[in-house]
Amino acid sequence: MDKGYKTVDLYYAAFLKASKVNLLGTEGQSTGKVIFVFEDINKEVIQDLKRKYFNRDAIVNARDYAEEIRNLKIMVHS
């Protein structure tokens, strides 16, 4: 998957999922890490989400966020 927005940060990926950004899939790295590949959305939107997340200004449903963490961990380990 050459296209899409990518991150290796599981918790940031869970935030993006909880923010309704479509996960396209994952890619493996030779280091054993997993890259989460998201739908290529408007650059301004993704930068805003990223800024809010890393500045701790983001708001998502806590249950959705916890569920997305759990789902991504299952995806990584299966």
N, C-alpha and C positions, 0 to 999 in steps of 0.2 A: 504494500500500500504506500505509494509515493505521495499521495495527496492527503489532505486533512490536517487538523491541528493535533499535535502530539505532545504528550507529557509522560514522564516516568513516575510522577508523584501520585501514588495511590489515593491519598486523601484529597488532593486537588482534583483528581479525576472523579472521585465520588461527589465532590462539590459540583463539578460541571454536569454530571448526570442528574443530581438533585435539582440543578438549575434548568433541566430539560434540554441540554445539549445532547444530540444524538451520538452515541458511541458506535463507530463503524466496526471496530474490532481491536485486536491487539497484534503486536509484532514482538518477536523474541529478539534478544540481543545475545551476542556470544558471551557476554559477562553474566548471563543468567537473568538479567533484569527484563521486565516486560514494559513495552511502550504501549500506552493507551492512545488509540487513534480516534479522534472525534470528527464529526462532520465539519467541513470547512465553512464556517459561518462568517458573517461580516467581521472584519478585523477590529473595528471599533467596539463591537459587542464583546468579542473575546477579550480584548484589552481591558474593557470595563469590568468584566467578571474577574479577570486575573487581579486587577488592582484592588477590587473590593475584597477578594479572598485573602490576599497577602497583607492588606491593611486591616484585616479583621473587621471590615465593615459589611461583609456579606450576610445576607439573611436568607436561609432556606429552612424548610421544615426539618426539625431535628430527627424525627422518625424516618423521613425519606433519606436524609444524609446517612444515618446509621445503616439503613437497609442497603444503600448503594455501596457503602464500605464492605459490608458482608458479601454482597453479590460480586464485587470486583475481586475480593480475596478468593472466593470460590472459583471464579474464572481463571485467576492466576495459578491456582494450585491444582487445577484439574486438567 
